Amino acid sequence: MNDESILFTPIRIGTIEVKNRFVRSATHDYMATQDGAVTDRQVSLYRELARRDIGLIVSGHAFVNPEGKASPFQIGAHRDEMTGGLARIADTVHEYGGFVFLQISHAGRQTKPKLTGCTPLAPSAVYEPTYDVMPRAMSGKDIINVIKDFIHAARRAKEAGFDGVQLHMAHGYLLSSFLSPHTNRRTDEWGGPLENRLRVSVDIIKGIKDLLGNGYPLIVKLNSTDLFEGGIYAEESVEAAKVLAAHGVDGIEASGGIAEGGRGTAWKGILAEEEEGYFAGNAARMKQAVSVPVFGLGGLRTFSVMERLVSDGRVDLVSMSRPFIREPKLVKKFFDGETGKSSCISCNGCFNVRGISCSELKRSGSDHRSE
Ligand SMILES: Cc1cc2nc3c(=O)[nH]c(=O)nc-3n(C[C@H](O)[C@H](O)[C@H](O)COP(=O)(O)O)c2cc1C
């Protein structure tokens, strides 16, 4: 048993206390219906995770309106009718005493008209080469509507029993594209200085707090770098983190990358310890500037690397996505004393439109995920 490690000590995130420092970072699973409704398969996936002692589980990104859908078979939080299905996820995690947040998102310009049924939206009409999309620059009215969509998606999360929400402000999606000077070329109150580029997110945060109260946990996943010339970079994202913390967010997960940056956010081939935590350095910079918990992320695989990050005070929590696709029981394995590293090789074979799964395990014929 490994209960001496700092990784197995509790921490407060707003009004909740999670039992350890491990976070399942938001992971879209391609398992919802075409319309975004929760399926039995998804409920089983969350059961697999919830059984295994992960301190906090963040759901896959849920679209706040159909224009903001990023991907097929993505969950939706866009209509009140979705609440019943979402509640099945929250109830399942609670059965095992865990905590689960709903990540709420709008894809902005990183989507296809075929999926959304309309021209993708963005702060400015800046061509997106990976999706081959020329987005439509949003009007003031579009922006106000999207702010309301986020607020109501958060309300649905609370009604469904989620313990909190995570605002998706990363990876080039809509809120991240407002933050980025590369994609936000506006000259009105929604563009220009950082304060203006953050205004949409800040208005959403204020709206959620007005509607759901200060006590309802609200965290953000924030791009700490776009990894793209002319985009947001670490120094400015630290300033953004300070503004968000001042507006009462309860935690910040530092991520990075946008689609056209090439490397994206789930980097391939992270095998050496030195490569692990590729956004954690940026998280550590944020941690020096804010007093809310900061989540480190990006290719974390080795127990001792994660332990060091937390014990050195560089981050407060450690987030992982791909390792939990391969090994939902990873935290339990660590707790039981097997403190090596996750066997995830960061190959990205887990991205599968028929539902996430570890392609390496399948290839080797040793998929024992339900053990
Ligand atoms: C299959 C898959 C789906 C993902 N879906 C989301 C998502 O819905 N929202 C999000 O913010 N990040 C998403 N990510 C990114 C992860 O949360 C994480 O930031 C990234 O994979 C780096 O962490 P890792 O090295 O531990 O996988 C996804 C990653 C993978 C592999």
Ligand as a Chemical Component Dictionary entry (heavy atoms), coordinates in Angstrom:
data_LIG
# 
_chem_comp.id                   LIG 
_chem_comp.type                 NON-POLYMER 
_chem_comp.pdbx_formal_charge   0 
_chem_comp.three_letter_code    LIG 
# 
loop_
_chem_comp_atom.comp_id 
_chem_comp_atom.atom_id 
_chem_comp_atom.alt_atom_id 
_chem_comp_atom.type_symbol 
_chem_comp_atom.charge 
_chem_comp_atom.model_Cartn_x 
_chem_comp_atom.model_Cartn_y 
_chem_comp_atom.model_Cartn_z 
_chem_comp_atom.pdbx_ordinal 
LIG C1  C1  C 0 -9.157  10.082 -27.268 1  
LIG C2  C2  C 0 -8.890  11.441 -26.667 2  
LIG C3  C3  C 0 -9.965  12.309 -26.500 3  
LIG C4  C4  C 0 -9.731  13.575 -25.919 4  
LIG N1  N1  N 0 -10.823 14.386 -25.673 5  
LIG C5  C5  C 0 -10.636 15.556 -25.026 6  
LIG C6  C6  C 0 -11.748 16.348 -24.642 7  
LIG O1  O1  O 0 -12.912 15.985 -24.831 8  
LIG N2  N2  N 0 -11.481 17.530 -24.022 9  
LIG C7  C7  C 0 -10.203 17.943 -23.745 10 
LIG O2  O2  O 0 -10.025 19.012 -23.175 11 
LIG N3  N3  N 0 -9.142  17.195 -24.078 12 
LIG C8  C8  C 0 -9.326  16.021 -24.692 13 
LIG N4  N4  N 0 -8.248  15.233 -24.973 14 
LIG C9  C9  C 0 -6.896  15.668 -24.541 15 
LIG C10 C10 C 0 -6.559  15.065 -23.191 16 
LIG O3  O3  O 0 -7.449  15.472 -22.177 17 
LIG C11 C11 C 0 -5.147  15.465 -22.728 18 
LIG O4  O4  O 0 -5.111  16.859 -22.574 19 
LIG C12 C12 C 0 -4.036  15.007 -23.689 20 
LIG O5  O5  O 0 -4.331  13.750 -24.247 21 
LIG C13 C13 C 0 -2.668  14.936 -22.984 22 
LIG O6  O6  O 0 -2.715  14.074 -21.883 23 
LIG P1  P1  P 0 -2.186  12.543 -21.935 24 
LIG O7  O7  O 0 -0.784  12.614 -22.446 25 
LIG O8  O8  O 0 -2.265  12.076 -20.534 26 
LIG O9  O9  O 0 -3.058  11.797 -22.870 27 
LIG C14 C14 C 0 -8.431  13.974 -25.549 28 
LIG C15 C15 C 0 -7.371  13.086 -25.732 29 
LIG C16 C16 C 0 -7.584  11.829 -26.260 30 
LIG C17 C17 C 0 -6.430  10.879 -26.397 31 
# 
loop_
_chem_comp_bond.comp_id 
_chem_comp_bond.atom_id_1 
_chem_comp_bond.atom_id_2 
_chem_comp_bond.value_order 
_chem_comp_bond.pdbx_ordinal 
LIG C1  C2  SING 1  
LIG C2  C3  SING 2  
LIG C2  C16 DOUB 3  
LIG C3  C4  DOUB 4  
LIG C4  N1  SING 5  
LIG C4  C14 SING 6  
LIG N1  C5  DOUB 7  
LIG C5  C6  SING 8  
LIG C5  C8  SING 9  
LIG C6  O1  DOUB 10 
LIG C6  N2  SING 11 
LIG N2  C7  SING 12 
LIG C7  O2  DOUB 13 
LIG C7  N3  SING 14 
LIG N3  C8  DOUB 15 
LIG C8  N4  SING 16 
LIG N4  C9  SING 17 
LIG N4  C14 SING 18 
LIG C9  C10 SING 19 
LIG C10 O3  SING 20 
LIG C10 C11 SING 21 
LIG C11 O4  SING 22 
LIG C11 C12 SING 23 
LIG C12 O5  SING 24 
LIG C12 C13 SING 25 
LIG C13 O6  SING 26 
LIG O6  P1  SING 27 
LIG P1  O7  DOUB 28 
LIG P1  O8  SING 29 
LIG P1  O9  SING 30 
LIG C14 C15 DOUB 31 
LIG C15 C16 SING 32 
LIG C16 C17 SING 33 
# 
